[in-house]
Amino acid sequence: MGSIVIRNVVKRYGRGAKANPVIHGVSADIADGEFIVIVGPSGCGKSTLLRMVAGLEEISEGEISIGPRVVNDVEPADRDIAMVFQNYALYPHMSVYDNMAYGLKIARVPKPEIETRVQKAAKILELGALLERKPRELSGGQRQRVAMGRAIVRQPQAFLFDEPLSNLDAKLRAQTRLEIQKLHNELGVTSLFVTHDQVEAMTLAQRMIVMNAGRIEQIGTPEQVYSKPATTFVAGFIGSPPMNLMAGQGDGSRFTLGGTALSLPSAAPRAGALILGLRPEHAEVQPEGRWPMKVEMIEMLGAERLIYGRLGDALFTLRVDATLTPPKLGESVRIDAPPEHLHWFDADTGQRVG
Ligand code: ADP
């Protein structure tokens, strides 16, 4: 019913010789009831893709279906979707109740039905005590909840969220993230959520679509994307601090970078130019470790410390438990990593090879 299918979709802004392609043929299947996050750096085309699903941008090529219907030529108002934007633009002169009821009034939904839907949404969002207030009498988080309430009362086939949390401060963002999860657990409505924030993506998504420069790099669960990134782009984008990515030459159980040969805990998948990836949390300081690293900087984050140094000519970051005694600046330590945490990528294409 509320599935969304995106098939070979291309978007070009402008026409003829001036046409500027920004989405280069993307496909994705979103199941009914799924919570999907589209994540990628600013300008990669996330909002454009979402806006094509919403009907706010024309589709240059390809096809988008919502439920059983191809919606390429269906007006936004007839697509049976509800959008929540970053800029939630409530009507300042209307009460919370009227802000939520307004769309339904316009759609000529009978009054008792409006009352039922608004009360139900208010209960889910814990807005019951605020229904008579004006938006200016609400906190930022409460306003965002009203914006969500407005979407919920429409009982759409899908919710489309365009960076709805980016105007909130960090604490409120974390709290609202939990509320959105709870909401999805209760309502089970298909959701497409756009963000540039990989933490938001990891915590909210059932599956995530990682985009870069108008293309999909990977679609998968947060676990899949974190543990088996399909490309160096995904490896560097998901995870904080990002995965260490080191370009060098593989040769059996050795990897040479900048003239330094590192012995490997397991053989490289093939010989030649490769990129070795290792997450900061998967390397550790060990007296018998295989690789020497000179410590250049240390940051204390509370529960953990980040230790920065150099492996061969590559910068390397380790994330270690803060209860462990840290090395000293300038000290040479030995580090190691279990073989299952090594990631290998083709040096030219950036594609995962092992
Ligand atoms: P994101 O949401 O990932 O930040 P957008 O989808 O907003 O990215 O933009 C993708 C690309 O399309 C960007 O390069 C942007 O400059 C371009 N773009 C967006 N809207 C328009 C427009 N109306 N006209 C021309 N180019 C646009």
Residues whose N, C-alpha, C, O or C-beta is under 5 A from the ligand:
A	BS01	ADP	Y13 V22 P41 S42 G43 C44 G45 K46 S47 T48
